[in-house]
């Protein structure tokens, strides 16, 4: 299948594995890329730029296909050493970067000078247009269904994707609620050039996370996510657990007076305990509504092959058949 995204990134299938904290390691990125998609290493999971350089080298040993690096620009007082991370990306020969969080404009000249293609994660049409205006090569349009941070507009992909298609000139992929061939075909029909999957790729054999995490996603339904940190305007969609329920109780009792310090126990530094040790109730962790569509733990190749073969069947048989 050829789309503007497969052409832009030199990949076989229009499927991207988005950056995920303590999930996007070399093993997963290489497995996705080897299966014809675009695997992504998560830069800030690595404690230093030197660690990122090692992770990029490790990934290169596992695949000769294109892969990318996610670099999230956080709204923090003590920012990570972004210039050093970017240098590690450039020196590692990576040619695709997924940016997220704050506006990446100040870093684009350095990335562009190195011949790197940039895809920016956006949760609205206005942010997508801004990404296009500052020179991003593509955008990942994240609907309200997505795990992690859906923004504050609450627009689901059935509306957001065709609106993006109306406004954007650069290629874009659909993110949020993406799990299978139906997701891909629907996204293409709505104007996207491919899909970005996060939660679905956590529940794969190569995802370097504890089996408890994978089983929790398979066991969950579409009703088992919650939105937290909305009063702080840092909304995050997470899988419900006792820590999430405690956090929501704090939000209800403290209301608009809540501060980040009030919920630090539930959100700070919990990912290693969850993803590595399998303590899925240790804190809040990102998960999309798409958990309701995830029923197995295949290899990345099995998953991507299934999506592509089923998508072709939907297009050639179901949809074309309706025209007969």
N, C-alpha and C positions, 0 to 999 in steps of 0.2 A: 504494500500500500504506500503510495506516494502522497505526501502533503507538503505544505510549505515548511513544516517543522522537521520532517525527515530530511528535506533538502538542505535546510539551514544548518542542521547539526550533523549531517552525514550518517544518519542512523537508518536501520531497516524498518522499524515499526514506530508509529507515532505515540510512544508510551514513555513517559518520564517518571523516574522514582524521585520524588521530592526530598529535599533535605529534612532530616529528622534528628533531633537531639538524642545522642546515645543509641542511635539505630543506624545512621548513615556512615558506616565504616567501610573499609575497602572490600570486605567479603561480599557485602550486599551490592555495592556499586558495580563490582566486577561481574557478579552473577547476572544482574539486569542488563549490563552492556553486552555480555557474551550471548544473551538471549535475544539481542537485537533492539533492545530499548536503550534508554540513556540513564545510566546509573549516576548517582550523586553522592559524593562524600560531604559530610557536614563539618565545616571548618572549625566552628567554635566548640565542638565536642572535644577537639584536641586542645590540650591546655596551653600549648605554645605553638608558634609558627614552625619551630623545628620539628615538633611532633606532627604537624600537618604535612611537612615535607616528607617525613618518613611514611606517613599513611598514603600519600600520593604515590611514592615509589613502590610501596607494597601493592597498591592497586594495579600499577603498571606491570608488575610481575604476573598478575593474574589475568590480565586482558590486554589485547592489542586493539580493542575497539574504543571509540570515543567515550569518555566519561567526564563528568563535571564536578565542580565543587560548589556547595552552598555557602554563602557568606551573608550572615544576618547582621544588619547594622542596628545595634540595640540602643534604646534611649536611656543610657546609663551615664552617671557622673564619671565613673572610672571606666572608660571605654577600653575594649581589647586593643592590642597593637595591630590595628588594621593594615597599616603599610607593610608590616612584617608578614602578615598572613598573605597579602596580595603578592608580595615578592616570592613567597613559597609557592604560590599557585603558578606564577609566571615561570619561575625557575624549574618547576616540575613539568613544564610543557603542557599544562592543562589549557584547553582552548574554549571551554564552555564554563561560565559561572552563572549560578542561580543566586541572585541577590534578593534580600527580603528585609522587612523592617523599615527603617528610615530611608529617605531618598538617597540613592547611591551616586548622585551626580558628581560629587567631588572626586570620586574614585574612578569614574568612567574613563577619563583621558589615559590613565596609566594602564587600565585593562585593554582599552581599544588599541593603544600603541603596541601592545603585545599580540595583537591579532585575536583577541578573545571575544567570543560572542556572549552577550549578556541577556539573560531572561530574568525579568523582575516579577516577584510575586505581588499581586494587587488584589484588593478586595472590593474595588469599585471601578466604574467606568472612568471617573475623573482621575483617579490615581493611574489607571492604565494609559490614559491620554498624556498624563505628565511623563510617565516612563517613556512613551513614544517620543515625546517632544525633546527629552534630554538625550536621546540617542540609544536607548535600549533596543536590542535587535528583536525581542519578542517579550511577551508577558504571559504569566500564569495567572489566570483569572480565578480567584478563590471564592466560591459561593458560600452562603450561610451554612450549608451542610457540613463544611469541612471541619476536620479535627484541627486543634491548635487555635490560631487567632483568626476569626472570621470577619474582623472589623466591627464597626458599630452600625452599619446600615441595614443588616438583616435581609439582604436580597438573595433569594435562592437562585440556583443556576438556570432554572427554566426561564427566568427573566434576565438575569445578568449576562448570560452568554449571548443571546441575540442582540442585547443592547451593545455589548462590546463589539459584536460583528458589524453593527450599524456605524460605529464610530471609528474603529481602529483600522489603520492601514497595514501595520506590522502583524506577523503571525501571532496567534495566541493559543494556549492550551487550556482546557477545562480542568479545574481542580476542586475537589469537594464532592463526595458522593460517587467517586469513580471506583469501580470494582471489577467490571467484566465487559463482555462484548456489547451488551446493551448500553452501558455507559459510553463506550467509544462511539458507537453508531449514533446515539442520541446527540452527543457532543458535536460530532461532525455535521449532523443535520442542523444544529443550532448555530453553526458558523465557526466553531473551533477547528483547529488544525491538528488536534491530538488531545491526549489526556495526561494529567499528572496524578499519580497515586501515592498516597502516604500510608494510611492505615492498612490498606490491602497488602502492601509489601512488608509490613511488620509480620503478618501471618504467612510467612514463607519459610521454607527450610533453611535458606541461607541467611536470613535475618539474624544477626549476632545478638539476640536478646534471649532472655530466659523463657523456657517453655511455658511457664505460668502466664506470661504476658500474651503469648500467642493463643493459648487456650482461653484466656479471658476474652479476647476479641472474638473468637469463634463462638463462645457461649453467649455473647451479648446480642441483644436485639437492637433494632433502630430506636427503641425507647430508652436505651440505657446510657445516653450521654446527657451531660448538664453543661450549662454555661456558668462559668465562675469569673470573678473579678470584673463584672460589668460595672459596679459602682466606681471602680478605679479607671474605667474606660480602657481597660486592657483585657477585654473579653477573650476567654479561652474555652473551647469546647473540649470536655474531658470525659473519660469513662467514669460512671458513678461508682463510688466506694465509700467507706466510712469517713475517710479524710475529706472527700468532696462534701459529704453531708455536714461535717463539722464546719467547713469553710462557709457553706451556704447559711448555716445557722448564725455564724458571726456576721455575715452580710445582712441578714434579716434584723438582727438585734442592734447592730451599730449603724445601719443605714448609710447615709451620705458621709458620716463621720469616720467611716472605716479608713484605715491606712494600711499600706503594704506590711508594716511591722506587725499588724494584728494577725496576719495570715501566713507569716513567714515559716511557721512550723509545717504547714501543709504544702508549701510550694518551693521552698529554697533547698537546693541540693539533694532533691529526692530521686532524681533520675537514675543515678548509679544503683541505688537500692532496688529500684523497680526493675530496670532493664537488665542489670547484671545479676542481681541476687534473687529476682523473682518475687520480691515483697510487694505485690501489686496493691496493697492497701497502705503503703508507706507514705503516700502523698497523692497529689493530683497529677495525672498524666494525659497528654493529648490523645484523643481518639475521635474519629468521625462517626456520624450517623450511619455511614456505610458499613459499620460492623454488622448491621442487620442483613447484609448481603454476603457476608463472609462465612463460609461453612466448612472450609478445609484449610490445610497447610501444605500447599504444593511447593515444588521447586519453582524458582523464578522462570526457568525455561518452560516448564509445564504450564504455568499461569499465563505467560505471554503468548505461547503457541495456542493455548485454548482461546484466549481473547481474540486473536487474529483469525483463527479458523471459524469461530462462532460468528464473528463480525461479518466475515465474507458470506456465511450462510444466511445471516439476517438480511444483508443487502441483496444478494442474488436470488434468494428464494422467497423469504417473507415479503420484503418490500417490492421487489420486481414483480412477484406473483400478484400483488394487489393491483398492479397496472393492467394485468391481463383481463 
